[in-house]
Amino acid sequence: MAHASSIGRCIDLFTDFGFKRIFDTERNKDLLTDFLNNLLANELPSVKALNYRDKEKSGKHYSSDCPKSD
């Protein structure tokens, strides 16, 4: 039986943390490009370039069919 110290660390890509940990870095830009191109192969033209922003945008987002609240 393997000891915990000999088992590698795993990242769950189905979590927000895991997805961002892998794909949200300039170093892994090629991984995200390949992922998007495979995911959207029959839907859109291929992704040629990606631009990363420093921070996520957070806050209230409204659509036209949702009433705004103050």
Secondary structure, DSSP 8 states (H G I E B T S, - for coil): ---GGGS-----TTSHHHHHHHHSSGGGHHHHHHHHHHHTTTTS---------SS---S----TTS----
